[in-house]
Amino acid sequence: MPNDSRFAAPATPRAEAVPEAAVAQIVAALGRIRFGDIRLTVHEGRLVQLDITERTRFAQT
């Protein structure tokens, strides 16, 4: 089965460089949130979207 195409890795598009403005926004988001998620969306090897979900935690009393 070494040449069986069913087990071959799928062809992937060549990734493009991430623009400096996007990197700056990602770094800024990392510096500003304490709890939450940062999600990057990639389409065909290109970064197309940055989603930030911030959570606020209340102190236990």
C-alpha positions in Angstrom: 0.0 0.0 0.0 2.9 2.5 -0.1 1.6 4.1 -3.4 -2.1 4.1 -2.4 -3.4 7.6 -3.2 -6.1 7.3 -0.5 -3.4 7.7 2.1 -1.5 10.5 0.5 -1.3 13.9 2.2 -3.6 16.4 0.6 -2.1 19.2 -1.4 -1.9 22.4 0.6 -1.7 26.0 -0.7 1.5 27.9 0.0 1.1 30.1 3.1 1.6 33.8 2.6 3.5 36.1 5.0 1.3 37.7 7.7 1.2 41.4 7.3 2.9 43.5 10.1 -0.4 45.3 10.9 -2.0 41.9 11.6 0.9 40.9 13.8 0.7 44.2 15.7 -3.0 43.7 16.3 -2.5 40.1 17.6 0.3 41.2 19.9 -1.9 44.1 21.2 -4.8 41.7 21.9 -2.5 39.4 23.8 -1.3 42.3 25.9 -4.8 43.6 26.7 -6.9 40.6 27.7 -6.6 38.6 30.9 -9.2 35.9 30.3 -10.6 35.0 26.9 -9.9 33.7 23.4 -8.0 34.9 20.4 -9.0 33.1 17.2 -7.3 33.5 13.8 -9.2 32.5 10.7 -7.2 31.4 7.7 -8.5 30.9 4.2 -6.3 29.4 1.5 -3.1 30.1 3.5 -4.0 33.8 4.2 -5.0 35.3 7.5 -8.4 36.9 6.9 -9.9 37.5 10.4 -9.0 38.0 14.0 -11.7 37.4 16.7 -11.3 38.4 20.3 -13.6 37.1 23.0 -12.9 38.6 26.4 -14.3 37.3 29.6 -14.8 39.2 32.8 -14.5 37.2 36.0 -16.0 38.4 39.2 -14.3 37.9 42.6 -15.8 35.2 44.9 -17.4 36.8 48.0 
